[in-house]
Amino acid sequence: MAGGPTTLGKRKIFHRICVSSNIFTFRSYYTAPQAFAWFSDLLVEHAEIFWSLFAVDMDKVLSEQPPDTWESFPLFQILNDYLRLDDNLKNGRFHQHLRDTFAPLVVRYVDLMETSIAQSIHKGFEKERWEIKGNGCATSEDLFWKLDALQSFISGLHWPDQEFRQHLEQRLKLMACDMIESCIQRTDDAFKQWLKKGVTFISTDYIIPSEMCAMVNVILDAKNQSFKLCAVDGVDVHQYHAKIDDLIDKTSASMNQGMIDKLVAVLDATLSKLSRYDEGSFIGSILSFTKVSGSGKEMGQAYVNFTRNCMDQIRSKVIDELWILNFFEQWYTEQIKMLCTWLSDRLDHSLHLYQCTCLAHIVKKVYSDFELQGVMEDKLNSKTYQTIAQRMQTEEATCALTMSAQNDEGLSENGNDDDVERPKTKVTIVESAGADDANYVANLTNVTSNVVGKVGSMFGKGIGGLSTKFGGPSWF
């Protein structure tokens, strides 16, 4: 008895305790607490024997299942949840056997899911039509759902071995980081392709495509999803979130700049058209003595309509209000800088009335429209804008005085002779295969004389009617 009772001896002692009328009168070499301890050990042993018998049947059923089937995972979850909550059976023989049996299945399942998700990204973005769906596009929505579902499933297994559980956790976070990175790169590549479309078509009819807005949404959604998918319980343990967040910020900044450059190019094209009226230029000299269709307001209104259409498109398609406000601030700032630069290049020259009317309308409407979109006053009324406002006030006053003087001069010299019908000059060029050089020179001289006479008549008429063409109230 020096080594303690055997299992059979424990059972006999336990039986004598149970049948005794007074458990505390039991006389034995071993006390009652020791007997109860043996009783607990016997129950654990009995349970392990039962589970070992169950394991035989379980292993047989699992061996008969086809490969790469996952119907047995619910069985693991039920058994593991029961065993891990039982202090006597937790990490026992059957629990260890259960863990060793399902560990290869879990690893295989994660491998296949990683391959499947990678293929879905590749095929999805190849066929992606960039239609807005959810918070992004069809491929991105499917990707983030799969990553979240996989992590939730593995976490729900409550794997008993801490080391293996941490290994699975790290692998899933790394997988999410790699998949999100691939998604961002594919989206950025597609965005650059869309920026190249219509490069030669720079017009006020341009509107930001909804496909580009969908790409912006994908990047914004990736930023929101990355913290949950790459961090562990809100802590960036493996620094995967920091890596992907830096990539997202760089990509988002690049996309913002690309869109702004595309939009500002329309303003640049509009200013290029206005440059034809510059004082001292050849075309400007001709336009100054001819009747130009429109007063400049039409061109200005066309650009204002362009900005309004693009703002409505962005606000209706992009999901992040903070991003929209930041984008509008950048766009407004770039427009004001370009206008200020264009005016600074013409400090030594007065603006043509057409230029003045167009720019005054653009500056006024752009300010009010971006104010309605939520751009703050300190961004709107910047020093650059104040410089433009002062310049436009001066130019409007100059144009008003100039046109008033031209009106008076035109009426005093020529009168209002717009309604006087002048004889039309007919230019005839006679071509003859058999004509000699003298006839050819005579015909050419005749044409030159007629053209000079017509231009002289136009210059002789003066610019009395031009002032009435451009005269009008201030738009600034």
Beta strands, then each sheet from edge to edge (+ up, - down):
end
